Every structure is written in C-alpha cells, then in structure tokens.
Amino acid sequence: MTSETSDQAEDVERALVARLKAGDGRAIDMLMQRHATRLRMLARRMLGRNDEADDLVQDAFIALWRQADRLDPERGAIGAWLTRVVVNRAIDRARRARFLRFIGLDSAPDTADDVPDPEQAASARSEIAAVRADLEALPPRQRAAILLAAEEEASTASIAEALGLSAGAAEQLLVRGRRTLRLAAMKRAEAGETTGKAERS
C-alpha cells in the first residue's frame, strides 16, 4: 500500500470536509483515523496525562463536527485547524490546573505511568525528568511550538498556521524555547561536573 502524497492528502481531506459539512457522520470517523493519534500524542506531551489528552482530543473533534459549516479547507489544512484547537485547549487546561494547584484545590498530576523502566540507568532517568521539567516550565506557546517541531517535525510555516501566528512569530517562539532549553541543559552539565569534582576531591 503506497502512502499519500501531500497533494493527495489535501484532496482527500477536502472531500472529507465537504462530506462533513453535508452532515455525513462517517467523515468525522475518517478524520479521526487520520489525525487522532497525532493529536493525542501532542496533547499528552503538553498535559502529561493520558486521560486528559483523550478528553481534549475528543473535544476537538466535537468542535469540528459542530463548526463544520464554517470550515473552509481552501483557507488552511483541516489538520492545522485541529492542531490549533488542541493546542489552545491544552494551554487553557494547563493554566487552569496550575491555578487550582496553586490555591490548593487540585493535586499534582499523576505521572506514575511516566516512570521509566527501573532497569534504565539512574542518569538517564534523571535527564528525562529534567528535560520534561524544562519543557513544562516553558511558556505555553513556546512549549507548543517546540513540541510541534520536535514530535511532528513540523515546518515553521506549519507551526505558525497551527498556532494562528505569523511565520516570524512562530520562529521567535522556537528560537526562545530552544535557547531556554539549551541553557537549562548547560547549567545541569556544569552542576554535574562541579558535583563530580567535589566527590573526587
């Protein structure tokens, strides 16, 4: 089975959007097959919880169904529209969760399913946790841009479209986010070297 070219994929999705606008419920199922896994991974990376990611992606497809009559596939890919919905809702949900935790009305997210294999090296576990913390500490739109670039290998233009920004603004988000992550990694490396020297002396 051959994979679709980008032009073929666009044609298929235009046809699915037309069917969706006509009220064909099977079209939403087909769009879910094409995009749900990718969107769930993105939401999972942004929120850190499988259950919330599933709910958020389901909400995005419900919004797609309800707003089908306003969709114009000629103005942008439906995948970018769905990505923008998921990113914006993930940002809103993350902000709300942080506020609730701050005032003591919600506990920290359960990340037990994120614990790596216990046989992995301690240094690897520490680095994974540190990078995850660095990502979570980024401003929401920087984090979304970095995840889109890293997880989906999206172009700057695609990231801009997904986030509803200009290409220049998306590029600046990537530059600032990468710089922050690099600085954090350098500080950890320096701290590790200092600790190692102290232990050897």
Wavefront OBJ file of the C-alpha trace (Angstrom):
o trace
v 0.000 0.000 0.000
v 1.519 3.324 -1.078
v 1.426 6.361 1.155
v -0.374 9.520 0.114
v 1.433 12.467 -1.352
v 0.708 15.831 0.249
v -1.495 16.784 -2.710
v -3.431 13.526 -2.447
v -3.863 14.011 1.295
v -5.198 17.535 0.751
v -7.665 16.265 -1.858
v -8.872 13.513 0.462
v -9.319 15.924 3.350
v -11.170 18.469 1.214
v -13.558 15.705 0.213
v -13.988 14.656 3.842
v -14.677 18.230 4.922
v -17.296 18.527 2.159
v -18.944 15.344 3.427
v -18.744 16.656 6.984
v -20.432 19.905 6.006
v -23.170 17.823 4.381
v -23.771 16.050 7.697
v -22.055 12.751 6.902
v -21.074 11.309 10.292
v -18.715 8.797 8.681
v -16.487 11.676 7.608
v -15.696 12.584 11.217
v -14.727 8.960 11.882
v -12.345 9.012 8.924
v -10.808 12.305 10.033
v -10.319 10.837 13.499
v -8.498 7.885 11.960
v -6.198 10.300 10.132
v -5.457 12.717 12.982
v -6.447 11.395 16.424
v -3.211 9.530 17.210
v -1.032 12.514 16.296
v -3.219 14.928 18.250
v -3.343 12.635 21.273
v 0.458 12.451 21.380
v 0.685 16.232 21.191
v -1.920 16.737 23.924
v -0.231 14.069 26.057
v 3.092 15.885 25.790
v 1.511 19.200 26.714
v -0.658 17.978 29.592
v 1.305 14.991 30.907
v -1.812 12.834 31.361
v -3.347 10.241 29.063
v -6.899 10.678 30.343
v -6.898 14.457 29.891
v -5.297 14.132 26.456
v -8.030 11.732 25.330
v -10.748 14.062 26.602
v -9.166 17.061 24.923
v -8.846 15.332 21.528
v -12.426 14.145 21.755
v -13.486 17.721 22.487
v -11.574 18.916 19.413
v -13.463 16.534 17.139
v -16.770 17.503 18.729
v -15.892 21.137 17.974
v -15.059 20.133 14.408
v -18.449 18.487 13.980
v -20.316 21.434 15.481
v -18.420 24.033 13.421
v -18.340 22.074 10.184
v -20.488 24.605 8.343
v -17.871 27.312 8.994
v -14.895 25.315 7.735
v -13.129 26.425 4.581
v -10.436 23.901 3.545
v -9.129 26.373 0.965
v -8.002 28.682 3.790
v -5.925 26.061 5.588
v -5.498 22.341 6.187
v -8.010 20.681 8.494
v -5.094 19.072 10.350
v -3.751 22.518 11.212
v -7.218 23.596 12.383
v -7.449 20.578 14.695
v -3.904 21.140 15.966
v -4.719 24.761 16.787
v -7.827 23.694 18.730
v -5.899 21.073 20.690
v -3.006 23.427 21.466
v -5.272 26.267 22.607
v -7.390 23.992 24.787
v -4.322 22.316 26.254
v -2.900 25.734 27.134
v -6.192 26.742 28.769
v -6.422 23.461 30.667
v -2.808 23.656 31.849
v -3.310 27.216 33.070
v -6.447 26.207 34.952
v -4.745 23.180 36.512
v -1.777 25.280 37.664
v -4.132 27.813 39.245
v -6.099 25.109 41.053
v -2.907 23.536 42.382
v -1.654 26.958 43.468
v -4.708 27.612 45.600
v -4.760 24.033 46.930
v -7.863 22.738 45.152
v -6.142 20.160 42.971
v -3.267 17.761 43.427
v -0.314 17.443 41.113
v -0.934 15.279 38.030
v -0.464 11.557 38.425
v 2.623 10.690 36.418
v 3.056 7.116 37.557
v 2.658 5.858 34.002
v 5.604 8.065 33.014
v 8.098 6.245 35.234
v 10.770 4.701 33.005
v 11.807 1.069 33.232
v 13.555 0.561 36.595
v 16.451 -1.158 34.818
v 17.365 2.035 32.993
v 20.363 3.911 34.265
v 19.770 6.459 37.003
v 21.423 9.148 34.946
v 19.035 8.537 32.053
v 16.024 8.719 34.374
v 17.290 11.949 35.823
v 17.891 13.506 32.415
v 14.449 12.525 31.108
v 12.804 14.031 34.170
v 14.907 17.178 33.870
v 14.077 17.702 30.194
v 10.383 17.140 30.887
v 10.536 19.704 33.683
v 12.328 22.147 31.385
v 9.606 21.736 28.751
v 6.827 22.185 31.292
v 8.496 25.356 32.558
v 8.410 26.989 29.119
v 5.634 29.490 28.381
v 2.690 27.559 26.863
v 3.083 28.736 23.264
v 6.848 28.179 23.305
v 6.227 24.665 24.585
v 3.617 24.029 21.895
v 5.947 25.266 19.150
v 8.834 23.124 20.404
v 6.635 20.027 20.644
v 5.215 20.552 17.169
v 8.735 20.909 15.771
v 10.211 18.000 17.730
v 7.366 15.494 17.800
v 5.827 16.107 14.395
v 8.823 17.569 12.546
v 6.522 20.417 11.536
v 7.890 23.290 9.475
v 7.866 26.828 10.814
v 5.042 27.647 8.406
v 3.006 24.694 9.681
v 3.652 25.682 13.288
v 2.592 29.246 12.526
v -0.627 28.023 10.930
v -1.354 25.644 13.801
v -0.849 28.345 16.429
v -2.535 31.131 14.474
v 0.645 33.208 14.283
v 2.833 34.765 11.624
v 5.851 32.741 10.451
v 8.136 35.281 12.112
v 6.351 34.995 15.444
v 6.481 31.184 15.291
v 10.204 31.309 14.511
v 10.779 33.562 17.527
v 8.914 31.108 19.762
v 11.204 28.322 18.535
v 14.353 30.407 18.981
v 13.443 31.454 22.527
v 12.276 27.978 23.517
v 15.392 26.250 22.186
v 17.649 28.836 23.835
v 15.958 28.303 27.195
v 16.237 24.508 26.897
v 19.910 24.717 25.876
v 20.746 26.998 28.808
v 18.992 24.660 31.221
v 20.934 21.673 29.840
v 24.226 23.569 30.102
v 23.519 24.502 33.720
v 22.780 20.853 34.568
v 26.004 19.759 32.890
v 28.016 22.366 34.793
v 26.364 21.366 38.049
v 27.157 17.710 37.334
v 30.804 18.476 36.665
v 31.054 20.503 39.872
v 29.468 17.665 41.867
v 31.785 15.121 40.303
v 34.893 17.158 41.125
v 33.733 17.635 44.709
v 33.164 13.901 45.143
v 36.638 13.083 43.768
v 38.459 15.651 45.958
l 1 2 3 4 5 6 7 8 9 10 11 12 13 14 15 16 17 18 19 20 21 22 23 24 25 26 27 28 29 30 31 32 33 34 35 36 37 38 39 40 41 42 43 44 45 46 47 48 49 50 51 52 53 54 55 56 57 58 59 60 61 62 63 64 65 66 67 68 69 70 71 72 73 74 75 76 77 78 79 80 81 82 83 84 85 86 87 88 89 90 91 92 93 94 95 96 97 98 99 100 101 102 103 104 105 106 107 108 109 110 111 112 113 114 115 116 117 118 119 120 121 122 123 124 125 126 127 128 129 130 131 132 133 134 135 136 137 138 139 140 141 142 143 144 145 146 147 148 149 150 151 152 153 154 155 156 157 158 159 160 161 162 163 164 165 166 167 168 169 170 171 172 173 174 175 176 177 178 179 180 181 182 183 184 185 186 187 188 189 190 191 192 193 194 195 196 197 198 199 200 201
